[in-house]
């Protein structure tokens, strides 16, 4: 339901579960966190994918990236409790970090997590009592300490209110704290510590600490006294939402250098003994804070929201006071190597305001006005966009819960259990219009570019450049441009702009022409080319430019207004032509082609942003036109620009053909130093597979990114998590339906896949024909039907082997759901009598049925992709039945064949092997050996050794292990020592081939196979096996 454009209410589309009052946090890629008192719901789009329940209150829940550790660079879900931090990685791994103090709050940042210790409770270790703030940059590493510079002190009553989540040390440098006792907000400059090496021994630390200086108390008191008599910001209250700028004094001298920061620690902790710096070396210093200034606020912490924003060389701290219904923006000027200096404060009268967390629209605030409407405000550019009216049927909006990109979560005054989610329309969806809008930024400056309110680009540009002195002439020839003059005039009159673009019209026209030339280089943009050509035809006619400008766009001018209406500067040259420019490179002649960077007097970077195709093709053709051309130079230039074969296909044929000739020339003779992307460009991905084996795996089987599991609503998923013991469906119908639907799209007339899936359906009653003679008695007829049903049941038990080949590596299981394994239906429908025969006990031996279930487990396990990241020991135990059975044993074997048993914990192995279930032992031993094949791993060798007589020491031959399990142990040895030519193992296995006993035939066969696996491919190099002792 639209609120008021440009905003759309998407709450009903999300259909989130009905919850008690909670915090709603929005993140990238449609992720949301619904945080209750002791629960966290992870939402992807409109589906609740995970529910986490804890035994204590939650302090903070967020996403962050750790730059160190086993999953470096992977964004993890982090839930902070009072005494611990839970870290969940996307692949399924998780960590629980115990904290030696009571946690008060936590903030994510680029490298991990910033933690604040609760000052009211003592830490477990005295070392941690000396510091208030710590960083966690590695879930399995040590905490690091946050210190202050020699001129700064963080008072014991201050608590952290804001810390930059991204760009720390690059674009964001400020954080803020709140002192409840003094009711002040303090601003600190954050500097990354230059110490990158690990802390050494305790002796070395003691030597370092001896050289540390003690902070000068008199200097600190002078700084605090100076701040107390020099209030940095004034205060003013305006009756309406307005921007009130106030000039203020500089807090610190601009000559203050950051280089002198961080020499000493400086946290003021009244009540704690002064331990000096004796223990500081035990914790690594990570961040250094320097106080920039402070200002008074009259509010409790509950009513304050502190955020930060950055725009160009300005950084601001935004303090929203819900008690006073005011938001104040304190602006600082940030220069490299200099302490930020305060510039001004801007006050906004509103109920609440927070930063619009959008990468492409920096510096914007989302504010709730006193009348309940939503407004976008840019405090640095002093721009306030028209309000977004909220219908009266909506509950009153009180505050903003969270923002990310275009999405905003709003809190209401009612007792509704969920916030209102809206989607802001902030930019055009049309790529051509978006590119044209960017051009204005480089001619009119950031302020005008950000303030344009437009319905369509043509209407906007006409409203700004067309002379509307009198009424629009009715005699104007009507075309797609002049038809928009009436709405352009309406916009011109409604939006009273005191800035004229009249002097920039020639430059804008030439810039649009360069975009036209850019669009000519894309064969897929024919429609956009015609639209832009019509606009430029009319503009050049109104400007009275040379006839060759009008003719260049190849549009009949008879329907266009030919009266010059914009008598401005006319260029003395013809229209720049990208094709003429490329030809001139080969002819060594001069061509009047203007680049956008030359027109706007900017750097070459804007050529890459606005006209990337022109920039790329000109660079490549300069290489192509070089006197001493080598085709490999052209390929290197294409790879440097990041162009691939798909990009080249979108260029016009005349440009593409010479480049393709160079690619074909290099295909037979590639350069040795080319990387994988360059080899892929010339069509030699086979060579890339030699250096990156994972590429071969991608070609060998489909790498599916989608989830074939059944789509379910949030309530059903939460119910399945709460009721873990309920029976799973034996057949995943939705998964099979997805396969059939995709196959129908690709091969709409080919029914082979449909037919084979029908034949391999094992969960429904199998049908067969049995013709019985009329003279057969009813008793004999029943016996015949039972015999036939037994044969059909045997056929059904063999179905998993075919399913394993058909559905191999086709599924990516969900971490929170048990993996469904199709069950057997051994009943048979006999036609034409249409009698259903239920398989009786004893018709098929139990051993045959067990092997059928074993292969059923193997088939299901092999359907899991080897690239699945969530297969951990915990997930395997989650799928383990109450008692070991043959089906789960086959499932373990399949997981091992796909390499998912590499990291199975020792206690899990013991729990599987302890009950001595033969088939479970077989599946686990061979599966683990297959996962670790060729590694000669010591621990697994010991596990396999106790399951085979041949590998036991002398005198320990009394082994109470079935022969079939011993055979599996030998096969495991063969896989574990695959192609290693291991002499000792070869001798041991060779010794088992001498005695022939019928009951040990499988054992000797396994010994021979293992011997062959160990020496596989080594037939021409058996020197290590000479004089073998048997």
KAQUIGI-V893273 format. One record per run of one state. SS is the DSSP state (@ for helix, = for strand, . for the rest). FROM is the first residue (numbers start at 0). TO is the last residue. If there is no record, write none. Layout:
# KAQUIGI-V893273
{{SS & FROM & TO} {SS & FROM & TO}}
This chain:
# KAQUIGI-V893273
{{. & 0 & 0} {= & 1 & 1} {. & 2 & 5} {= & 6 & 8} {. & 9 & 9} {@ & 10 & 13} {. & 14 & 21} {= & 22 & 25} {. & 26 & 29} {= & 30 & 34} {. & 35 & 37} {= & 38 & 43} {. & 44 & 45} {= & 46 & 52} {. & 53 & 56} {= & 57 & 64} {. & 65 & 73} {= & 74 & 80} {. & 81 & 82} {= & 83 & 87} {. & 88 & 92} {= & 93 & 97} {. & 98 & 101} {= & 102 & 108} {. & 109 & 110} {= & 111 & 116} {. & 117 & 124} {@ & 125 & 128} {. & 129 & 131} {= & 132 & 135} {. & 136 & 142} {= & 143 & 147} {. & 148 & 152} {= & 153 & 153} {. & 154 & 156} {= & 157 & 161} {. & 162 & 166} {= & 167 & 167} {. & 168 & 170} {= & 171 & 171} {. & 172 & 172} {= & 173 & 178} {. & 179 & 182} {= & 183 & 191} {. & 192 & 200} {@ & 201 & 209} {. & 210 & 215} {@ & 216 & 228} {. & 229 & 242} {= & 243 & 246} {. & 247 & 255} {= & 256 & 256} {@ & 257 & 259} {. & 260 & 265} {= & 266 & 266} {. & 267 & 278} {@ & 279 & 281} {. & 282 & 282} {= & 283 & 295} {. & 296 & 299} {@ & 300 & 302} {= & 303 & 310} {. & 311 & 312} {= & 313 & 320} {. & 321 & 324} {= & 325 & 332} {. & 333 & 336} {= & 337 & 337} {. & 338 & 339} {= & 340 & 348} {. & 349 & 350} {= & 351 & 354} {. & 355 & 363} {= & 364 & 367} {. & 368 & 372} {= & 373 & 377} {. & 378 & 381} {= & 382 & 383} {. & 384 & 386} {= & 387 & 387} {. & 388 & 395} {= & 396 & 403} {. & 404 & 405} {= & 406 & 411} {. & 412 & 418} {= & 419 & 423} {. & 424 & 429} {@ & 430 & 450} {. & 451 & 455} {@ & 456 & 464} {. & 465 & 480} {@ & 481 & 493} {. & 494 & 500} {@ & 501 & 519} {. & 520 & 524} {@ & 525 & 542} {. & 543 & 545} {@ & 546 & 551} {. & 552 & 555} {@ & 556 & 558} {. & 559 & 576} {@ & 577 & 586} {. & 587 & 594} {@ & 595 & 599} {. & 600 & 603} {@ & 604 & 609} {. & 610 & 610} {@ & 611 & 623} {. & 624 & 629} {@ & 630 & 639} {. & 640 & 643} {@ & 644 & 648} {. & 649 & 651} {@ & 652 & 667} {. & 668 & 674} {@ & 675 & 680} {. & 681 & 683} {@ & 684 & 690} {. & 691 & 691} {@ & 692 & 699} {. & 700 & 712} {@ & 713 & 721} {. & 722 & 731} {@ & 732 & 745} {. & 746 & 750} {@ & 751 & 758} {. & 759 & 764} {= & 765 & 768} {. & 769 & 776} {@ & 777 & 796} {. & 797 & 797} {@ & 798 & 805} {. & 806 & 809} {= & 810 & 810} {. & 811 & 826} {= & 827 & 830} {. & 831 & 833} {= & 834 & 836} {. & 837 & 844} {@ & 845 & 861} {. & 862 & 862} {= & 863 & 863} {. & 864 & 871} {@ & 872 & 877} {. & 878 & 884} {@ & 885 & 896} {. & 897 & 904} {@ & 905 & 913} {. & 914 & 916} {@ & 917 & 930} {. & 931 & 936} {@ & 937 & 944} {. & 945 & 947} {@ & 948 & 950} {. & 951 & 961} {@ & 962 & 975} {. & 976 & 981} {@ & 982 & 992} {. & 993 & 996} {@ & 997 & 1013} {. & 1014 & 1021} {@ & 1022 & 1024} {. & 1025 & 1029}}
